[in-house]
């Protein structure tokens, strides 16, 4: 599977360009309506992309208004800026020459960076030397006058030795102070570099944690989208079943209304038939009473008639099929 390139755009950016939702694009891809879509390998797994040169054609075909928005890469392709580690600053100081031992020349003695400071120190040393050895010579009675002349070079050599010693001490103190300052500055720089490296490592760890969390959230988002699609299909299925149930309920109500109408008609017909049956029963009872009365009269007439008449009547009844039976023959 190829990786996403610069001439391709993700679905989220494409949705912003077209002004539609990302679900609409995924539905188009699922329904095979976007043949330009490609499945490539993104930074967090497989993802759908669209060619940038086909966006105008897609917008014209789908009748979408294409916004004037184009980003070079998808948000999922953004990577955190690398941590730039700067080199530790180099502190340069003028090298101070080591002081020479007493007895060296004045050129061999180290000097400070500031000339005025050296001049002040020399002047202070001279003042101290003059205060100790620069008192005017005292003429001792009986001493030769040349003894005073020989004392001046000795005082001058002592002054020079004292100046050299002061310069050596000052140079040593300056060298020690500069060395301590440089070491302290290097220690601070090393500490700063160490803390920067620690922060960089922590930032990389946080970046990795954020990437893993982003991958987990994207996987959870995909599962949620799949769940939404599943529940949407279930909702559509339930809507269809509800429509069928509503249609069946409407047809059942219509059938019930027709059955109630027919039942009312049957009830009316049944009432009419019951009335007719009551009338027929009344007429039948009247006919039975009349028949009983006629049978009684006939029986009386038969008894009154003779044997021949009874036989003739029996033949007549057999022919006509009458229900009245002749009385038993009298002895």
C-alpha positions as CSV (number, residue, x, y, z in Angstrom):
1,X,0.0,0.0,0.0
2,X,1.4,3.4,-1.1
3,X,1.9,6.3,1.3
4,X,0.1,9.6,1.0
5,X,1.8,12.2,-1.2
6,X,1.8,15.9,-1.6
7,X,-0.5,15.9,-4.6
8,X,-3.2,14.1,-2.6
9,X,-5.7,15.4,0.0
10,X,-7.4,13.7,2.9
11,X,-11.1,13.3,3.3
12,X,-11.3,15.9,6.1
13,X,-9.6,18.6,4.0
14,X,-11.7,17.6,1.0
15,X,-14.9,17.9,3.1
16,X,-13.8,21.5,4.1
17,X,-13.0,22.3,0.4
18,X,-16.4,21.0,-0.8
19,X,-18.4,22.3,2.1
20,X,-19.9,18.9,3.0
21,X,-19.5,16.5,5.8
22,X,-16.9,13.8,5.9
23,X,-19.7,11.2,6.3
24,X,-21.1,12.3,2.9
25,X,-17.7,11.6,1.2
26,X,-17.5,8.2,2.9
27,X,-21.0,7.4,1.9
28,X,-20.1,8.3,-1.7
29,X,-17.0,6.1,-1.6
30,X,-19.0,3.2,-0.1
31,X,-21.6,3.6,-2.8
32,X,-18.9,3.6,-5.5
33,X,-19.7,7.2,-6.6
34,X,-16.2,8.5,-6.1
35,X,-13.9,6.5,-8.4
36,X,-11.1,8.9,-7.8
37,X,-10.7,7.9,-4.1
38,X,-7.6,5.9,-3.2
39,X,-6.8,3.9,-0.1
40,X,-3.3,4.7,1.0
41,X,-1.1,4.3,4.1
42,X,-1.3,7.3,6.4
43,X,0.7,8.1,9.5
44,X,-1.9,6.2,11.7
45,X,-3.0,3.5,9.3
46,X,-5.0,3.2,6.1
47,X,-6.9,6.3,5.0
48,X,-8.9,7.5,2.0
49,X,-7.4,10.3,-0.1
50,X,-8.5,12.3,-3.3
51,X,-6.2,13.6,-6.0
52,X,-5.9,17.4,-5.8
53,X,-6.1,17.8,-9.6
54,X,-9.5,16.0,-9.6
55,X,-11.2,18.2,-7.0
56,X,-12.7,20.6,-9.6
57,X,-14.1,17.7,-11.6
58,X,-15.6,16.1,-8.5
59,X,-17.2,19.4,-7.4
60,X,-18.7,19.9,-10.9
61,X,-20.0,16.4,-11.1
62,X,-21.5,16.4,-7.6
63,X,-22.7,20.0,-8.0
64,X,-20.8,21.2,-4.9
65,X,-19.4,24.7,-4.4
66,X,-15.7,24.3,-4.2
67,X,-14.2,26.6,-1.6
68,X,-10.9,28.4,-2.1
69,X,-9.1,26.4,0.5
70,X,-6.0,24.2,-0.1
71,X,-3.6,23.0,2.5
72,X,-0.4,21.3,1.7
73,X,-0.9,18.3,3.9
74,X,-3.5,16.7,6.1
75,X,-3.7,17.3,9.8
76,X,-2.9,13.7,10.4
77,X,0.4,14.2,8.5
78,X,1.6,17.0,10.7
79,X,4.7,16.2,12.6
80,X,6.1,18.1,15.6
81,X,9.0,20.4,14.9
82,X,12.3,18.8,15.7
83,X,14.1,19.9,18.8
84,X,17.1,22.0,17.8
85,X,20.0,21.6,20.2
86,X,22.3,24.6,20.1
87,X,25.9,24.2,20.9
88,X,27.1,25.5,24.3
89,X,28.4,29.0,24.1
90,X,32.1,29.4,24.2
91,X,33.4,32.0,26.6
92,X,36.6,33.4,25.4
93,X,38.8,35.4,27.7
94,X,42.1,37.0,27.1
95,X,44.8,34.7,28.4
96,X,46.6,36.1,31.4
97,X,50.3,35.4,31.5
98,X,51.6,33.7,34.6
99,X,53.6,36.0,36.9
100,X,57.2,35.3,36.9
101,X,59.2,34.7,40.0
102,X,60.8,37.7,41.8
103,X,63.8,38.9,40.1
104,X,62.4,38.7,36.5
105,X,62.1,41.6,34.2
106,X,59.1,43.9,34.0
107,X,58.1,42.5,30.6
108,X,57.8,39.0,32.0
109,X,55.0,40.1,34.5
110,X,51.4,39.4,33.5
111,X,49.1,42.4,33.0
112,X,45.4,42.9,33.3
113,X,43.0,43.7,30.5
114,X,42.4,47.2,31.7
115,X,45.4,49.4,31.4
116,X,44.1,52.0,33.8
117,X,43.7,49.4,36.5
118,X,47.3,48.3,36.0
119,X,48.5,51.9,36.2
120,X,46.5,52.5,39.4
121,X,47.9,49.3,41.0
122,X,51.4,50.4,40.0
123,X,50.9,53.8,41.5
124,X,49.6,52.3,44.7
125,X,52.6,50.0,44.9
126,X,54.9,52.9,44.4
127,X,53.2,54.9,47.0
128,X,53.6,52.1,49.5
129,X,57.2,51.6,48.5
130,X,57.9,55.3,48.9
131,X,56.2,55.4,52.2
132,X,58.4,52.5,53.5
133,X,61.7,53.4,51.9
134,X,61.3,56.8,50.3
135,X,62.0,58.9,53.4
136,X,64.6,61.6,52.8
137,X,68.1,60.5,53.7
138,X,69.3,61.6,57.1
139,X,72.8,63.0,57.2
140,X,74.7,61.5,60.0
141,X,77.4,63.5,61.5
142,X,80.7,62.3,60.4
143,X,79.3,60.3,57.5
144,X,80.7,60.8,54.1
145,X,78.5,62.7,51.6
146,X,78.7,59.9,49.0
147,X,76.9,57.5,51.2
148,X,73.6,59.3,50.4
149,X,74.2,58.8,46.6
150,X,74.7,55.1,47.0
151,X,71.4,54.7,48.9
152,X,69.2,55.9,45.9
153,X,69.9,52.9,43.6
154,X,69.2,50.5,46.3
155,X,65.9,52.1,47.1
156,X,65.0,52.1,43.4
157,X,65.7,48.3,43.1
158,X,63.6,47.6,46.2
159,X,60.8,49.7,44.7
160,X,61.0,47.7,41.4
161,X,61.0,44.4,43.3
162,X,57.9,45.6,45.3
163,X,56.2,46.6,42.1
164,X,56.9,43.3,40.5
165,X,55.5,41.4,43.6
166,X,52.4,43.6,43.5
167,X,51.9,42.9,39.8
168,X,52.4,39.2,40.3
169,X,49.9,39.1,43.2
170,X,47.3,41.1,41.1
171,X,47.8,39.0,38.1
172,X,47.4,35.8,40.2
173,X,44.1,37.1,41.7
174,X,42.8,38.2,38.3
175,X,43.7,34.8,36.8
176,X,42.0,33.0,39.7
177,X,38.9,35.2,39.5
178,X,38.6,34.7,35.7
179,X,39.1,31.0,36.0
180,X,36.4,30.7,38.6
181,X,34.0,32.9,36.5
182,X,34.7,30.8,33.4
183,X,34.2,27.6,35.3
184,X,31.0,28.9,36.9
185,X,29.7,30.0,33.5
186,X,30.6,26.6,31.9
187,X,28.8,24.9,34.8
188,X,25.7,27.0,34.1
189,X,25.9,26.3,30.4
190,X,26.3,22.6,31.0
191,X,23.3,22.6,33.4
192,X,21.2,24.6,30.8
193,X,22.2,22.0,28.1
194,X,21.3,19.1,30.4
195,X,17.9,20.7,31.3
196,X,17.2,21.4,27.7
197,X,18.0,17.8,26.8
198,X,15.8,16.6,29.6
199,X,13.0,18.8,28.4
200,X,13.5,17.6,24.8
201,X,13.3,14.0,25.9
202,X,10.2,14.8,27.9
203,X,8.7,16.6,24.9
204,X,9.5,13.6,22.6
205,X,7.8,11.3,25.2
206,X,4.8,13.6,25.3
207,X,4.7,13.7,21.5
208,X,4.8,9.9,21.4
209,X,2.0,9.7,24.0
210,X,0.0,12.2,22.0
211,X,0.5,10.3,18.8
212,X,-0.5,7.0,20.5
213,X,-3.6,8.8,22.0
214,X,-4.4,10.2,18.6
215,X,-4.2,6.8,17.0
216,X,-6.4,5.3,19.8
217,X,-8.9,8.2,19.4
218,X,-9.0,7.7,15.6
219,X,-9.5,3.9,16.0
220,X,-12.3,4.7,18.5
221,X,-13.7,7.2,16.0
222,X,-13.7,4.6,13.3
223,X,-15.5,2.1,15.6
224,X,-18.0,4.8,16.5
225,X,-18.6,5.6,12.8
226,X,-19.2,1.9,12.2
227,X,-21.6,1.7,15.1
228,X,-23.4,4.8,13.8
229,X,-23.7,3.1,10.4
230,X,-25.0,-0.1,12.0
231,X,-27.6,1.7,14.1
232,X,-28.6,3.8,11.1
233,X,-29.3,0.6,9.1
234,X,-31.2,-0.7,12.1
235,X,-33.1,2.5,12.3
236,X,-34.0,2.2,8.6
237,X,-35.1,-1.4,9.0
238,X,-37.2,-0.5,12.0
239,X,-38.8,2.4,10.1
240,X,-39.7,0.0,7.3
241,X,-41.2,-2.4,9.8
242,X,-43.1,0.4,11.4
243,X,-44.5,1.5,8.0
244,X,-45.6,-2.1,7.3
245,X,-47.2,-2.3,10.7
246,X,-49.0,1.0,10.2
247,X,-50.2,-0.2,6.8
248,X,-51.4,-3.5,8.3
249,X,-53.1,-1.5,11.2
250,X,-54.9,0.7,8.7
251,X,-56.1,-2.3,6.7
252,X,-57.2,-4.0,9.9
253,X,-59.1,-0.9,10.9
254,X,-60.8,-0.8,7.5
255,X,-61.6,-4.5,7.7
256,X,-62.9,-4.0,11.2
257,X,-65.2,-1.1,10.0
258,X,-66.5,-3.3,7.1
259,X,-67.1,-6.2,9.5
260,X,-68.9,-3.9,12.0
261,X,-71.1,-2.6,9.1
262,X,-71.8,-6.1,8.0
263,X,-72.5,-7.2,11.6
264,X,-75.0,-4.4,12.0
265,X,-76.6,-5.4,8.7
266,X,-76.7,-9.1,9.9
267,X,-78.1,-8.0,13.2
268,X,-80.9,-6.1,11.4
269,X,-81.6,-9.1,9.1
270,X,-81.5,-11.4,12.2
271,X,-84.0,-9.2,13.9
272,X,-86.3,-9.3,10.9
273,X,-85.9,-13.0,10.7
274,X,-86.7,-13.4,14.3
275,X,-89.8,-11.3,13.9
276,X,-90.8,-13.4,10.8
277,X,-90.1,-16.6,12.8
278,X,-92.2,-15.4,15.7
279,X,-95.1,-14.7,13.3
280,X,-94.6,-18.1,11.6
281,X,-94.6,-19.8,15.0
282,X,-97.8,-18.0,16.0
283,X,-99.4,-19.0,12.7
284,X,-98.2,-22.6,13.1
285,X,-99.7,-22.7,16.7
286,X,-103.0,-21.4,15.3
287,X,-103.0,-24.0,12.6
288,X,-102.1,-26.7,15.1
289,X,-105.0,-25.7,17.2
290,X,-107.3,-25.6,14.2
291,X,-106.0,-29.0,13.2
292,X,-106.6,-30.4,16.7
293,X,-110.2,-29.0,16.6
294,X,-110.8,-30.5,13.2
295,X,-109.4,-33.8,14.3
296,X,-111.7,-33.8,17.3
297,X,-114.7,-33.0,15.1
298,X,-113.6,-35.7,12.6
299,X,-113.2,-38.2,15.3
300,X,-116.7,-37.4,16.5
301,X,-118.0,-37.7,13.0
302,X,-116.2,-41.1,12.5
303,X,-117.7,-42.4,15.7
304,X,-121.1,-41.3,14.5
305,X,-120.7,-43.0,11.1
306,X,-120.8,-46.7,10.6
307,X,-118.2,-49.3,9.8
308,X,-118.6,-48.8,6.0
309,X,-118.1,-45.1,6.3
310,X,-115.0,-45.6,8.5
311,X,-113.5,-47.9,5.9
312,X,-114.3,-45.5,3.1
313,X,-112.8,-42.7,5.1
314,X,-109.7,-44.7,5.6
315,X,-109.3,-45.3,1.9
316,X,-109.9,-41.7,1.3
317,X,-107.2,-40.7,3.8
318,X,-104.8,-43.2,2.3
319,X,-105.3,-41.6,-1.1
320,X,-105.0,-38.1,0.1
321,X,-102.2,-38.9,2.5
322,X,-103.9,-37.2,5.4
323,X,-102.2,-37.2,8.8
324,X,-105.3,-38.0,10.7
325,X,-105.5,-41.8,11.5
326,X,-108.8,-43.5,11.7
327,X,-109.9,-44.4,15.2
328,X,-109.7,-48.1,16.0
329,X,-112.7,-50.1,14.8
330,X,-115.4,-50.4,17.4
331,X,-116.4,-53.8,18.3
